[in-house]
Amino acid sequence: MEITNFRDMYDAELSEAASFEAMLEQSIADLAAMTSTGRLRDAMSRHASRPASQSRIVAEMLESHGRNPREHTDQAMQAMIDEARKMAGMVAPGPLRDAAIIASLQRLKHYEVAVYGTLATYADCLGLRDEKQALGKIMQREKDFDQILSEIAKEVVNRDAVSAMH
């Protein structure tokens, strides 16, 4: 895809979002299966279904623009997912692994927040009010999940990981 104008750039970014949402659904479920903290596993399991609905929303936007939602693969997200899996596999099971999984998930979520924030801004510039609103809601869900991860890390996982050292 050659990008020659702002709308093309918006569609290219939307295509990246469609790509990473497709990658995340299975990845979050896989990482959740590796956790030992019930609260973390439950939060991840609840969140694991979101990428599918978000992927549908983004795909519908792309299709309404005459674009193929499977046009692009987001290499940055793929690399971060690969690193998350690699780290989870290297760290001993238990609270330490859970802390590593939270850190990896937060990297993924921060990337999503950045992409969706940019997309919402682009949609606003293009006068796509409904898309701006939908993208803003997705961004907020990702921020909310990031906050949940922070709370679980602070209240349970990091404390247990440090305690296990002694």
Summary of the structure (lengths in Angstrom):
residues: 166
radius of gyration: 17.1
end to end distance: 55.1
largest distance: 58.8
contacts: 521
relative contact order: 0.15
helix: 82%
strand: 0%
